Every structure is written in C-alpha cells, then in structure tokens.
Amino acid sequence: MNGKETVHVFDFDGTITRADSLIAFIRHAKGGRALIGALLRYSPLLVMMKLRLVSGGSVKERLFAHLFGGMPVEEFDRLCADFARKRDGILRHAAMNCIGNALEKGERVYVVTASIGRWVEPFFNARFGTGKVCVISTQAEVAGGLVTGRFATPNCYGKEKVRRLEEVLTGRDRLYVIAYGDSRGDRELFGYADEHHYQPFGK
C-alpha cells in the first residue's frame, strides 16, 4: 500500500479462536476434572486478576506450572501437536481464510499472542506449512528436557506485544502494518499499526 510492504499482525485468543486456548489446551491435555480442580485452586488469584490486583501473566504462569511443570518436553510437544490436530474447531474460519489470502499475495503474517507458542504454532504449520506464519508468543522455559513451568519470556500482552514485534520488524517506515485484535491487550498493538480491526471475525 502506497509502495509499502503490507504486514498482517493477528492476536490469537478471541481473534483467530472462538475460545481461550489455555483453557482448551488444559482440558485437552489433562481432562475436564483437572481443569476444574486447577481453576478452583487458583480461584482467589483469578478473581484478583480480574480486578487487576495481580498481573495476568503471573497467574497464568502459576496455573501452567501446577499442571505442566516437570513434564518431558517431548510429551508436551506431542500434546500440543495433538491439540492442534483434534481441536481445530476452536479456529474461526474467516480468520484463517484472511491469513491464507494474505500469504497467497506474498504478504507477511505474524501472530502475536500471550499464549504458549508450542501449542499455537502447530495450528498454522499444519495448514500453511512450517514457518509460513511467524508466531511471537509467551515462551515456556525448558531445562534438562523438561518443561519447568516457568516462562522464558515476559507474558506477551499489551506493550510486550509491540516490543517483541519491533524486534523482528525492521524498516518500519517501509511497512504498512494491519493489526487484528479483540481486547484491551491489543490496544498498544493497534496504536503501533497503520490500520487496525477490532473483533473483525466475530465476538
């Protein structure tokens, strides 16, 4: 557009998906009973998070550590691949079609998400080919072949989305950035973009 390269930047949860992928992944990997038990255990923190008294990232990390800390990374990755294969019904078809159309035109596509990249990436690798969609995400720490339960990066939310995106988007003045999001966590991303779309694929 105007001689600039078009870059599409999508939020994942709620924008590309119909459901929160963390909750969906826990249900897939651990079952409904474990999900309910974990939510009850951390319900005081979840309430505090809703009231913005504690950060969402810290609560999410504690929940993640409780359920997946100490799991062999090979098992975790197998669960992630299986999740993408069996639970692709959480994806919004209009969003995936938009991504596919952009790729067909040779335009770059990024997904910038607070979710864990290891379960987000397989959704796009399976449909579009490995690495065609660049996923920028919260990263799970791995040490000694085990998922530690800690995060290796800050929670990729709000300002952190823009900071991480700026690390990979060089020559910003030569780019026309279009952002797609659905929540206050995308506010800073919208401010960074040249054009933005709020809940473009449905609520």
C-alpha positions in Angstrom: 0.0 0.0 0.0 1.5 3.3 -1.1 4.5 1.4 -2.2 5.0 -0.1 1.3 5.1 -3.8 2.1 1.9 -5.0 3.8 2.3 -6.9 7.1 -0.6 -8.5 8.9 -0.4 -8.9 12.7 -3.0 -11.1 14.4 -3.9 -11.7 18.0 -4.7 -15.3 18.6 -7.1 -15.9 21.5 -10.5 -14.5 20.8 -9.4 -13.1 17.4 -8.4 -16.3 15.5 -10.0 -18.6 18.0 -13.5 -18.8 19.5 -12.2 -19.9 22.9 -9.3 -19.2 25.2 -6.6 -21.6 24.0 -5.1 -22.1 27.5 -8.3 -23.4 28.9 -8.9 -25.5 25.8 -5.4 -26.9 26.0 -5.7 -27.8 29.6 -9.0 -29.6 29.0 -7.4 -31.5 26.1 -4.2 -32.4 27.8 -5.4 -33.0 31.4 -9.1 -33.5 31.2 -12.1 -31.6 32.5 -11.7 -32.7 36.1 -8.1 -31.5 36.3 -9.1 -28.2 34.7 -11.9 -27.6 37.2 -9.6 -28.5 40.1 -6.9 -26.1 38.9 -9.4 -23.3 38.4 -10.8 -23.8 41.9 -7.4 -24.0 43.5 -6.4 -20.7 41.9 -9.8 -19.0 42.0 -8.7 -16.3 44.5 -5.9 -15.3 42.2 -8.1 -15.4 39.2 -10.5 -13.0 41.0 -7.6 -10.7 41.8 -6.5 -10.9 38.2 -10.0 -9.8 37.0 -9.8 -6.9 39.5 -6.4 -6.1 38.1 -4.8 -6.5 41.5 -2.2 -9.0 40.2 -0.8 -9.4 36.7 -2.5 -11.9 34.4 1.0 -13.2 33.4 1.9 -14.2 36.9 -1.4 -16.0 37.5 -1.1 -17.8 34.2 2.4 -18.9 35.0 1.4 -20.4 38.3 -1.5 -22.3 36.7 0.8 -23.5 33.9 3.5 -24.6 36.4 0.9 -26.5 38.5 -0.3 -28.5 35.6 2.7 -28.9 33.3 5.8 -28.3 35.4 8.2 -31.3 35.2 6.6 -32.8 32.1 9.1 -34.1 29.5 9.2 -31.6 26.6 8.7 -34.4 24.1 5.4 -35.3 25.8 4.4 -31.7 26.0 5.1 -31.1 22.3 3.2 -34.3 21.4 0.2 -32.9 23.3 0.5 -29.6 21.5 0.5 -31.2 18.1 -2.4 -33.5 19.0 -4.3 -30.4 20.3 -3.9 -28.6 17.0 -5.0 -31.7 15.1 -8.0 -32.6 17.1 -9.2 -29.2 18.3 -9.1 -27.1 15.2 -12.8 -26.4 15.7 -11.8 -23.5 18.0 -10.5 -21.6 15.0 -12.5 -19.0 13.2 -12.7 -19.9 9.5 -12.9 -16.3 8.5 -9.6 -15.5 10.3 -7.8 -18.5 8.8 -9.1 -17.5 5.3 -7.8 -14.0 5.8 -4.4 -15.4 6.7 -4.4 -17.7 3.8 -5.3 -14.9 1.4 -2.5 -12.7 2.7 0.0 -15.5 2.3 -1.2 -16.1 -1.3 -0.5 -12.5 -2.1 3.0 -12.9 -0.7 2.4 -10.7 2.3 3.9 -11.4 5.7 1.8 -12.7 8.5 2.6 -12.6 12.2 0.6 -14.0 15.1 1.4 -12.2 18.4 -0.1 -13.8 21.4 0.1 -14.2 25.2 -0.4 -17.9 24.7 2.4 -20.5 24.7 3.9 -20.8 21.3 4.4 -24.5 21.4 0.6 -25.1 21.1 -0.1 -22.1 18.9 2.4 -22.9 16.1 1.1 -26.3 15.1 -2.3 -24.8 14.1 -0.5 -22.7 11.3 2.2 -25.2 10.4 -0.4 -27.9 9.6 -2.5 -25.6 7.4 0.0 -23.3 5.7 3.4 -25.0 6.1 6.1 -24.8 8.7 7.2 -21.2 9.4 4.9 -19.6 6.8 3.1 -17.8 9.7 5.6 -16.3 12.3 4.3 -16.8 15.8 5.5 -14.4 18.5 4.4 -15.7 21.9 5.0 -16.3 25.6 7.6 -19.0 25.7 7.7 -21.9 28.1 11.0 -22.5 29.8 12.7 -25.9 29.1 15.6 -27.2 31.0 17.1 -30.7 31.1 14.5 -31.9 28.6 11.7 -30.9 31.0 9.1 -28.1 30.9 9.9 -26.2 34.1 6.6 -24.5 34.5 8.2 -21.1 34.3 8.1 -18.7 31.4 11.3 -18.0 29.5 9.9 -14.6 28.3 7.6 -11.9 29.7 3.9 -12.5 29.1 3.3 -11.4 25.5 0.5 -8.9 26.3 -0.1 -5.2 25.8 3.1 -3.3 25.4 5.1 -6.5 25.3 3.4 -7.4 22.0 4.8 -4.3 20.4 8.2 -4.7 21.9 8.5 -8.3 20.6 7.2 -7.3 17.2 9.7 -4.4 16.9 12.5 -6.9 17.4 11.6 -8.7 14.1 10.1 -5.9 12.0 13.0 -3.8 10.7 12.5 -0.8 8.4 9.2 0.2 10.0 8.8 3.2 7.7 8.7 0.9 4.7 5.9 -1.2 6.1 2.1 -0.9 6.2 1.1 -2.8 9.3 -2.5 -4.1 9.7 -3.5 -5.4 13.1 -6.4 -7.6 14.2 -7.4 -8.0 17.8 -10.3 -8.3 20.2 -9.3 -7.0 23.7 -7.5 -4.4 25.7 -4.4 -6.5 25.4 -4.2 -5.4 21.8 -4.6 -1.7 22.5 -0.9 -0.9 22.2 -0.7 -3.1 19.1 -3.5 -1.0 17.5 -1.5 2.2 18.3 1.6 0.8 16.6 -0.3 -0.3 13.4 -1.2 1.8 10.4 -4.6 0.2 10.3 -6.5 -1.9 12.8 -9.6 -4.1 13.0 -11.4 -4.8 16.3 -13.2 -8.1 16.5 -13.2 -8.4 12.7 -14.1 -12.1 12.6 -16.8 -12.0 15.4 -17.1 -11.8 19.1 
